[in-house]
Amino acid sequence: TSGVAMLADPALATSSAADLPPATSFEPQGDPLQAAILFSVVALPFAYWWYISVPEARLALAKDKRLKEGEAKRYLDELADDPSGRKAERWFFAKWLRQNKPSRPAAAKAAPEDEAVA
């Protein structure tokens, strides 16, 4: 009941503008140091990934596609020789399949036969 009495007290309900504290405004503030730290925390790992990790992975994949004992080369040879469907895989790797060269021993065997015919 005392809470109700406080709300009903007319002295508390009426106050003049002079009694109120000055109004403060809250505006966005930016600290340049915090922005630089945030940018660095995001940009440095991304730059390392983009300029170091990705080129290394591309180089490793390019070598793996060309080496006859490479896993990617074996997969491409298997995909090219597979008579079953696998149309989605063939479509996805069409460029690599066009660029896939036969392994060197097979190419070396074909060369002497051509010379014997001539």
N, C-alpha and C positions, 0 to 999 in steps of 0.2 A: 504494500500500500504506500510505502514511502516513495517508491519510484513513480507512482502515479501522481503523488503530491508534487514531486519535483517538476514533472512535465506541465502540471497545471499552474505552477507558480508563474505569474505574469512578469515578475522581475527578471527571471531567467529567459523568458521567451522574447522579450524586447531588449534589443541591444542596439546601440547606435553604430554608425560606420566608423566612428573614431575609436571604438572599443575593439574592433577587429584588427588582427595583424595584417600587415601589408601583403598584398597578393604576390605570389611568386609564380614565375612561369618556368616550366621545365622544357627546355629545348634540346634537341639532339646535339650531342657533342662528339667529336671524333678526335681520337688521339692518333697522330701520325705514326708514332712509334708502334702502337698496337696494330695499326693497319699494315705497317711494314713487316712486323713479326707474323701476322696472319698470312700475308702474301707469301712470305718466305717459307712458312710451314707447308703451304700448299704447292707452291711453284717449284721448289727445289726437288722434292721427290718425283714430281711429274717430269721435270727436265731430265733427271737421271734416268727415269724409265724410258723416256722418249729418245734421248740421245745416246744412251749406253745400252740398256737392256734390249730394246727392240732391234737395233741394228745387229747386235750379237746373235739374237735368236734368228733373224733373217739370214745371216751368214751361215749359221749352223744348219738351217733348213736347206739352204741352197746347196751346201756340201753334201748333205744327207740325200738329196734328190739325185745327185750326180754319181756318188760312190756306189759301186755294185753291191757292196755289203750294207748299204744304208737302209734303214727301216722304211723311209719314205720311198726309196727306189724300189724296194721289194713290194711295197703296197701298190705302187703305180704299175709295176709289171704284172702283179696278180690281177689288178683291176682291168688292165688291157687284155689279158688272156682269158678272163672269166667269161664263158659263153652265156651265163645266166643274166637276168635283168640288170639290177643295180643301176637303173637309168638315172636316178637322182645323183648317185655318186659320180657316174660318168659325166653328167652335165656339170656338176660342181667342179670337177677336176679336168674339164675338157682342155683347158689351156696347158696344164701340166702334162696331160697325156699326149698332146701334139708335140710338146717340147721333149718328151721322154725319148731318149736315144737308146738303141739296143746296147747291151753290155759289150765291152770291147772284145772279149773272146769270140762272140758271135760275129762281130764285124770283121775280125781278123780271119776267121774261117771263110767268110764270104769273099774276101779279096783274092786269095790264091785260086779259087775256082774261076773267077772272072779272068785271071791271067792265063789259065790253062785253056780256056775256050778260045782266046784270041790268037 
